Each structure stands twice: as structure tokens, then as C-alpha cells.
Amino acid sequence: FVPTGVPLSPTSPWLRQSVGGEGNVLHVLEDGNEVLIMEMVSGKLQVVAGTAERLFIKLADETAQDMDYVDTYLLCHSYFCSPAELLENLMARYPFL
């Protein structure tokens, strides 16, 4: 588990960095398993792939929100979770709604 609000850097113990054809790729590890893959594009980390849980955690991150990511997540969430699961996760994350 990567603590919320902790900046991702290549020296973090939960990251493995590799150099891809088009830039740096960061692999976020949890118990030795890849849970999130991010790529540096134009000086900005962009999510490339991840587990459904880690993608939601990224969506619910209040520290640095990327509106393009939010739009993409909301448009594509049905590929990895149902609308009911998304609503349940949002209600659990934001109980005041």
C-alpha cells in the first residue's frame, strides 16, 4: 500500500523504475505485485494500467487530482467494475454524500 499523499519518486521502496521506449515507466508494487503502472509523459505522471482497487484509489486521491484521469475513469469504469460497485466505493470513500 502506497500511503496517500506521499509523492511517488524513483527512490521509493514500493516503486520499480524502468525506461520505456517513450519515457520513464514507474511500476507501483504492493507485496511484490504490480498494482499500478504510470508513465512520465511531458513531465507529468499518467496512469497506464492498474488493479481496479488502485485505479479507484487514484480517482479518490484529493491531493493532486488530474481531471483527464477522472474523465477517463468515469468513461471507462464499466470495463473493470459495475456502476453499482463504483457507487458503493464512492459512498464508502465519501460517507458524507
SULVENZI-V231386 format. One record per residue. N is the residue number from 0. SS is DSSP state (H for helix, E for strand, C for the rest). PHI is phi as a letter, one per 20 degrees, with the letter a starting at -180 (* if undefined). D_CENTER is the distance of its C-alpha to the mean C-alpha in Angstrom with 1 decimal. Layout:
N&SS&PHI&D_CENTER / N&SS&PHI&D_CENTER
//
This chain:
0&C&*&11.7 / 1&C&e&10.4 / 2&C&g&12.3 / 3&C&f&11.0 / 4&C&n&12.4 / 5&C&e&13.0 / 6&C&f&12.5 / 7&C&e&11.1 / 8&C&c&14.3 / 9&C&g&15.9 / 10&C&e&18.2 / 11&C&f&15.8 / 12&C&f&17.0 / 13&C&e&13.7 / 14&E&d&13.0 / 15&E&c&15.1 / 16&E&d&15.8 / 17&E&c&17.6 / 18&E&d&19.2 / 19&C&e&18.7 / 20&C&f&21.3 / 21&C&d&19.7 / 22&C&q&18.0 / 23&E&e&16.1 / 24&E&d&13.3 / 25&E&d&11.3 / 26&E&d&10.8 / 27&E&e&9.1 / 28&E&d&11.8 / 29&E&c&12.8 / 30&C&l&16.5 / 31&C&n&16.8 / 32&E&d&14.5 / 33&E&f&11.6 / 34&E&d&8.5 / 35&E&b&5.9 / 36&E&c&7.8 / 37&E&c&7.8 / 38&E&c&11.2 / 39&E&e&13.4 / 40&E&c&15.1 / 41&C&l&17.9 / 42&C&m&16.9 / 43&E&c&13.4 / 44&E&f&10.0 / 45&E&c&8.5 / 46&E&f&5.8 / 47&E&d&8.5 / 48&E&a&7.8 / 49&E&r&6.5 / 50&C&f&8.4 / 51&H&g&9.0 / 52&H&f&8.6 / 53&H&f&5.2 / 54&H&f&4.3 / 55&H&f&6.9 / 56&H&g&6.2 / 57&H&f&3.8 / 58&H&f&6.8 / 59&H&e&9.2 / 60&C&f&8.7 / 61&C&e&12.2 / 62&C&f&12.6 / 63&C&b&11.4 / 64&C&e&10.6 / 65&C&d&10.5 / 66&H&f&12.9 / 67&H&f&12.5 / 68&H&f&8.9 / 69&H&g&10.5 / 70&H&g&13.4 / 71&H&f&11.9 / 72&H&g&10.0 / 73&H&f&13.4 / 74&H&f&15.4 / 75&H&d&13.8 / 76&H&g&12.9 / 77&H&f&16.3 / 78&H&f&15.5 / 79&C&c&13.6 / 80&C&b&14.9 / 81&C&e&18.0 / 82&H&g&18.6 / 83&H&f&20.2 / 84&H&f&17.2 / 85&H&f&15.0 / 86&H&f&17.9 / 87&H&f&18.3 / 88&H&f&14.8 / 89&H&f&15.3 / 90&H&f&18.8 / 91&H&f&17.8 / 92&H&f&15.3 / 93&C&c&17.8 / 94&C&f&21.2 / 95&C&f&23.3 / 96&C&f&22.7
//
